[in-house]
Amino acid sequence: MDDIEVLTIGAGGGGYPAAFRLAAAGRRVVMVDPKGVMSGNCLAEGCVPSKAVREVAHHLLQHRRFGKNGLHGEVLVDYAEVVAHKDQVQTRRYAQHDAELRAAPNVTLVTGTASIVDPHTVAVDTGEGARRFSARNIVIASGSDISVPPIPGIGLCLNSRDLYAHHPSLSTLPASMLVIGGGYVGLETASFFSAFGVQVTVFEREAQLLPGMDPDMVGLLAGLLDPNIDVILQAEVRRVERTPAGVRVVFFDGTAEQHRTAQVAFQALGRHPVIPAGLREIGVAVGAHGVQVDPTLQTTLRHIYACGDVNGKTPLFHAAVRQSLAAANNIMAGDHRADVVDFLSTPTTVFTLPAAAYVGLTRTSAAAQGVSIQEGAYSFAEDSRAQIFGETGGEIRLFFHPDSLRLLGGWVVGIDAGNLIGQIGLAVSRGLDAGGLAAFADQHPMSAEGISRAARSLF
């Protein structure tokens, strides 16, 4: 058995930042991951490759918007080249992470599947034999996996791995696509492929797209999406069938069964946390959404931490990184409360075309908590950058405490949403108020100046 100080189960965003921080402090750290590479699902099949595809789609829309002499609306995409670009980005980043790992002292990456033997012992199946490690601290960062609900024929559908993995199974552009699930993965994918000229239909079981997000924000975004995307709400998908024309999705619309047929179908029905074997048996609490943690990322066993998708708090890569670093800080403090994570101030972006992003409290969540708010807003119809790019739909909307005018949250729908929400999130996490935001001279002509403009709308 190898005696070490820290073991991370997973080498993605919830694992390797803690590993590097602790190793730099002189701790001996082992990361265990079945992929045998760093960066987890984000780089393997998630945020990085999907955004590589997204940015090509965005540029294509810009080209069409400003095309002339017969080019308008007729620009075509070579999807094989899009996939090659995505693969190249992934290859480059894997090489970058490998170089980081080789340069890091005190860190070893073991390829294998980990299981918990007792509160300090982890067994690893390497495929070539078993290894055991005894660790003072364990960081559970095993991530999440694609959920496959028990819908007859659901296996006929593509999933995010088929579209965004390195060398994916889909490398040619279909003529039509059915997307099951109107959450952020499904809606983003629908947006990209519609921009590429694919006829797309989206099925969402709930009464709105992006269930769980603020309905006012979602309504604003929905009005800006490509009108060629056919959205069917309150559609209960009952089965998926193979047909000579491709794939048929049969759904119940509340009155009767209906169906749609397309060349391919894509299912985006969520992800579930990957819980290491033996974790429950040693007394670590696991709830419906993942391993239960407090803001220190400690579990019910204080020397064991759970970071990233596996705890279900905020299933985003940047959230996992922040949690991982907090866990490292608390481990270095002897498992005392040295660092805590504010889960509410982590920004979320839906990278549709256009995008929408939010952080902190919004109109609906504030009302649900009985929190009074005062709103400031800025329309992109007034924005010089939005006018330059021809993307004048949407807005920046900020939510303040009515007395102190402290910023509680905000959303951005439209141009640069994914960039702007970080600045708003920083203001939320640092407790800035409307006066401070209004006084900042942001650059012109950049969309970020709309943040101070939204704050100034209160005065």
ZAMARGU-4260 file (C-alpha; in steps of 0.2 Angstrom, whole numbers, plus 5000, padded with zeros to 4 digits):
<rodrens>
0) 5000/5000/5000 | 5006/5017/4996 | 5005/5030/5010 | 5001/5048/5003 | 4994/5064/5010
5) 4980/5068/4997 | 4971/5057/4984 | 4959/5065/4972 | 4946/5053/4963 | 4945/5062/4947
10) 4958/5074/4937 | 4945/5086/4931 | 4941/5104/4937 | 4936/5097/4954 | 4952/5088/4956
15) 4968/5095/4948 | 4967/5113/4955 | 4967/5106/4973 | 4981/5093/4968 | 4992/5107/4961
20) 4989/5119/4975 | 4993/5105/4988 | 5008/5098/4979 | 5015/5116/4978 | 5013/5116/4997
25) 5024/5101/4998 | 5010/5088/5000 | 5012/5071/4990 | 4996/5070/4979 | 4989/5056/4968
30) 4975/5059/4956 | 4965/5044/4950 | 4955/5046/4934 | 4949/5032/4921 | 4953/5044/4906
35) 4971/5045/4911 | 4971/5063/4906 | 4967/5080/4915 | 4953/5091/4913 | 4938/5079/4914
40) 4922/5080/4904 | 4923/5099/4900 | 4937/5096/4888 | 4932/5078/4884 | 4915/5081/4878
45) 4908/5097/4885 | 4911/5116/4887 | 4927/5118/4877 | 4923/5107/4861 | 4905/5113/4861
50) 4911/5131/4861 | 4923/5128/4848 | 4908/5123/4837 | 4898/5137/4843 | 4910/5151/4838
55) 4911/5144/4820 | 4892/5145/4820 | 4893/5163/4827 | 4905/5168/4813 | 4894/5160/4800
60) 4879/5170/4806 | 4890/5186/4805 | 4895/5182/4788 | 4877/5179/4782 | 4872/5195/4791
65) 4884/5206/4781 | 4885/5196/4765 | 4882/5204/4748 | 4880/5200/4730 | 4871/5184/4732
70) 4881/5178/4747 | 4868/5183/4760 | 4860/5167/4767 | 4869/5156/4755 | 4886/5154/4765
75) 4888/5135/4768 | 4899/5126/4781 | 4911/5112/4779 | 4906/5103/4795 | 4921/5091/4793
80) 4932/5106/4795 | 4922/5112/4810 | 4925/5095/4818 | 4943/5095/4813 | 4945/5113/4822
85) 4936/5106/4837 | 4948/5091/4838 | 4963/5102/4836 | 4958/5113/4850 | 4956/5098/4861
90) 4972/5090/4856 | 4981/5107/4860 | 4974/5108/4877 | 4977/5090/4881 | 4995/5093/4877
95) 4995/5109/4888 | 4988/5099/4902 | 5001/5085/4900 | 5015/5098/4901 | 5008/5106/4917
100) 5007/5089/4925 | 5025/5084/4920 | 5031/5101/4927 | 5022/5099/4944 | 5031/5091/4958
105) 5023/5079/4970 | 5009/5075/4959 | 5006/5058/4950 | 4991/5054/4939 | 4986/5035/4939
110) 4974/5029/4926 | 4961/5018/4934 | 4944/5017/4943 | 4944/5021/4961 | 4933/5013/4975
115) 4933/5017/4993 | 4939/5003/5005 | 4938/5013/5022 | 4938/5032/5027 | 4957/5033/5022
120) 4960/5019/5010 | 4956/5019/4991 | 4958/5004/4979 | 4962/5008/4961 | 4958/4995/4947
125) 4971/5000/4934 | 4966/4987/4921 | 4983/4979/4924 | 4981/4975/4942 | 4975/4983/4958
130) 4984/4997/4969 | 4980/5003/4986 | 4983/5020/4993 | 4981/5026/5011 | 4978/5045/5011
135) 4975/5058/5025 | 4963/5067/5014 | 4952/5062/5000 | 4944/5074/4987 | 4930/5066/4977
140) 4930/5074/4960 | 4923/5060/4950 | 4911/5071/4940 | 4895/5067/4931 | 4890/5056/4916
145) 4876/5057/4903 | 4859/5052/4909 | 4849/5039/4899 | 4831/5039/4904 | 4821/5023/4902
150) 4812/5029/4886 | 4810/5015/4873 | 4822/5017/4859 | 4832/5031/4867 | 4848/5022/4862
155) 4845/5027/4844 | 4848/5045/4849 | 4865/5054/4848 | 4872/5062/4864 | 4885/5075/4868
160) 4899/5062/4867 | 4894/5058/4849 | 4894/5077/4844 | 4908/5084/4855 | 4921/5070/4860
165) 4938/5070/4852 | 4935/5062/4835 | 4916/5061/4837 | 4905/5049/4829 | 4895/5063/4820
170) 4907/5071/4807 | 4894/5075/4793 | 4880/5088/4794 | 4863/5080/4794 | 4849/5088/4785
175) 4837/5088/4800 | 4839/5085/4819 | 4827/5081/4833 | 4833/5087/4850 | 4825/5079/4865
180) 4828/5091/4880 | 4827/5110/4880 | 4839/5113/4894 | 4856/5122/4890 | 4864/5107/4881
185) 4850/5104/4870 | 4846/5122/4866 | 4864/5126/4863 | 4866/5112/4851 | 4850/5116/4842
190) 4856/5134/4840 | 4873/5128/4833 | 4865/5116/4820 | 4852/5128/4815 | 4865/5141/4811
195) 4873/5127/4800 | 4857/5125/4790 | 4850/5110/4799 | 4831/5109/4801 | 4830/5107/4820
200) 4815/5103/4831 | 4817/5104/4850 | 4806/5094/4862 | 4804/5100/4880 | 4793/5092/4893
205) 4791/5107/4904 | 4781/5123/4899 | 4796/5133/4896 | 4813/5131/4888 | 4828/5130/4901
210) 4817/5124/4915 | 4823/5131/4932 | 4830/5147/4925 | 4821/5164/4927 | 4806/5163/4915
215) 4807/5182/4911 | 4825/5180/4906 | 4821/5164/4896 | 4806/5173/4888 | 4818/5187/4882
220) 4831/5174/4875 | 4817/5163/4866 | 4812/5178/4856 | 4829/5181/4850 | 4833/5163/4845
225) 4833/5157/4826 | 4814/5157/4822 | 4818/5142/4811 | 4820/5131/4826 | 4804/5122/4829
230) 4801/5122/4848 | 4787/5110/4855 | 4784/5113/4874 | 4775/5101/4886 | 4780/5087/4875
235) 4782/5070/4884 | 4793/5059/4873 | 4786/5042/4874 | 4797/5032/4862 | 4810/5034/4848
240) 4809/5023/4833 | 4820/5019/4818 | 4812/5023/4801 | 4818/5022/4783 | 4819/5041/4783
245) 4830/5041/4799 | 4823/5043/4817 | 4805/5046/4823 | 4801/5054/4840 | 4784/5050/4847
250) 4778/5062/4860 | 4762/5066/4869 | 4756/5084/4868 | 4743/5083/4882 | 4729/5077/4871
255) 4736/5064/4859 | 4752/5056/4853 | 4761/5065/4839 | 4777/5062/4830 | 4791/5070/4821
260) 4804/5062/4809 | 4822/5068/4805 | 4838/5061/4799 | 4846/5061/4817 | 4840/5063/4835
265) 4850/5070/4849 | 4845/5067/4867 | 4850/5080/4881 | 4841/5074/4896 | 4853/5079/4909
270) 4868/5071/4918 | 4870/5062/4935 | 4884/5062/4947 | 4897/5048/4947 | 4898/5041/4965
275) 4913/5031/4969 | 4909/5013/4975 | 4910/5012/4994 | 4908/5030/4997 | 4890/5028/5005
280) 4896/5013/5015 | 4909/5023/5025 | 4896/5035/5030 | 4897/5049/5017 | 4880/5056/5014
285) 4874/5056/4996 | 4858/5065/4992 | 4847/5065/4976 | 4858/5078/4967 | 4875/5071/4973
290) 4887/5070/4988 | 4881/5082/5001 | 4894/5096/5006 | 4894/5112/5015 | 4902/5128/5009
295) 4919/5122/5014 | 4916/5107/5002 | 4918/5095/5017 | 4907/5080/5017 | 4900/5071/5033
300) 4917/5065/5035 | 4927/5081/5038 | 4943/5074/5030 | 4934/5069/5014 | 4929/5083/5001
305) 4918/5083/4986 | 4920/5096/4972 | 4912/5099/4955 | 4898/5090/4947 | 4898/5076/4959
310) 4891/5087/4973 | 4877/5094/4961 | 4879/5111/4968 | 4884/5121/4952 | 4888/5108/4938
315) 4900/5120/4929 | 4919/5118/4926 | 4923/5135/4933 | 4913/5131/4948 | 4922/5115/4951
320) 4939/5124/4950 | 4934/5137/4963 | 4927/5123/4974 | 4943/5113/4972 | 4954/5127/4977
325) 4943/5130/4992 | 4945/5112/4997 | 4964/5113/4996 | 4964/5129/5007 | 4954/5120/5020
330) 4965/5104/5019 | 4980/5115/5022 | 4971/5123/5037 | 4970/5106/5045 | 4952/5103/5039
335) 4946/5119/5047 | 4935/5132/5040 | 4948/5143/5031 | 4939/5145/5014 | 4920/5144/5010
340) 4912/5145/4993 | 4897/5156/4989 | 4888/5145/4977 | 4876/5159/4972 | 4889/5170/4965
345) 4895/5158/4952 | 4889/5164/4935 | 4880/5153/4922 | 4880/5155/4903 | 4868/5147/4891
350) 4879/5148/4875 | 4865/5149/4862 | 4865/5161/4848 | 4863/5174/4855 | 4868/5169/4873
355) 4860/5172/4890 | 4869/5172/4907 | 4864/5175/4925 | 4872/5176/4942 | 4865/5178/4960
360) 4847/5182/4963 | 4836/5186/4948 | 4818/5192/4948 | 4810/5175/4951 | 4822/5168/4963
365) 4821/5184/4974 | 4802/5183/4974 | 4803/5165/4979 | 4814/5169/4994 | 4804/5185/4999
370) 4818/5197/4995 | 4813/5214/4988 | 4824/5221/4974 | 4826/5236/4964 | 4830/5234/4945
375) 4842/5243/4934 | 4842/5240/4915 | 4851/5244/4899 | 4845/5239/4882 | 4857/5233/4869
380) 4846/5243/4856 | 4856/5258/4863 | 4873/5250/4863 | 4886/5255/4851 | 4895/5238/4850
385) 4878/5229/4848 | 4874/5241/4834 | 4891/5238/4826 | 4888/5219/4826 | 4870/5220/4821
390) 4865/5211/4837 | 4854/5224/4846 | 4842/5212/4854 | 4843/5209/4873 | 4848/5218/4888
395) 4858/5219/4904 | 4847/5219/4919 | 4854/5221/4937 | 4845/5217/4954 | 4849/5228/4969
400) 4844/5228/4987 | 4831/5242/4988 | 4839/5251/5003 | 4858/5248/5002 | 4858/5246/4983
405) 4870/5232/4985 | 4870/5221/4969 | 4862/5205/4972 | 4862/5198/4955 | 4859/5201/4936
410) 4857/5194/4919 | 4863/5197/4902 | 4854/5192/4886 | 4862/5196/4870 | 4879/5201/4864
415) 4894/5196/4874 | 4883/5189/4888 | 4896/5176/4893 | 4910/5189/4895 | 4899/5202/4904
420) 4892/5190/4917 | 4909/5188/4925 | 4911/5206/4928 | 4893/5206/4936 | 4897/5191/4946
425) 4913/5198/4953 | 4903/5213/4959 | 4890/5202/4967 | 4903/5192/4976 | 4912/5208/4982
430) 4896/5216/4988 | 4897/5231/4976 | 4883/5243/4976 | 4875/5253/4962 | 4885/5269/4966
435) 4901/5259/4964 | 4896/5252/4947 | 4889/5268/4941 | 4905/5277/4945 | 4916/5265/4935
440) 4922/5272/4918 | 4921/5256/4907 | 4927/5256/4889 | 4918/5263/4874 | 4913/5256/4862
445) 4912/5240/4872 | 4896/5232/4878 | 4903/5231/4896 | 4899/5250/4898 | 4881/5244/4899
450) 4884/5238/4916 | 4887/5255/4923 | 4873/5262/4912 | 4861/5250/4920 | 4867/5255/4937
455) 4865/5273/4933 | 4847/5270/4928 | 4843/5270/4947 | 4849/5288/4949
</rodrens>
